[in-house]
């Protein structure tokens, strides 16, 4: 027996979410059709109004519901350190650690020749302007340890060399509570090269 056409459309729509395959999308769809109409309308309204309610901060590129996010508003006590991240969600992840008190800059993408994403797509000139205007002294590169993340990090390092900034990159290595039995060679090599004084 085939699913009704509208249910198939709902499943296909849910499959567009990252990490959601057919089985998960089917589970979500059947859960949603069991909701009462008012709950479905509420969720539909939130999704429909998201483009109008969420904006990119004009300063750092993070998500906000105003022109500037709370971290970039005048009077913010953030220091002259700039943490460069790839996507908006990375800002929230780092903020949740309560271990950083500087500013952020969201690139919006990572360099990837295969996807035709070059330096123009990550707006390096805007980044350099912010560094000059905010009198940034230290830059932390907080990008994924992937081919694209490494490529972008090396590119940024070259861009920053003439600016006489203190540039660092997040350390990558062994996760908390991990055993060598379950750690791959690449991760172990990263941990050795990024070791700290004990």
Secondary structure, 3 states (H helix, E strand, C coil): CCCCHHHHHHHHHHCCCCCCCHHHHHHHHHHHCCCCHHHHHHHHHHHHHHHHHCEECCCCCCEECCCCCCCCCCCCCCCCEEEEECCHHHHHHHHCCCCCCCEEEECCCCCEHHHCECHHHHCHHHHHHHHHHCCCCEEEECCCCCHHHHHHHHHHHHHHHCCCCEEEECCCCCCCCCCHHHCCHHHHHHHHHCCCCC
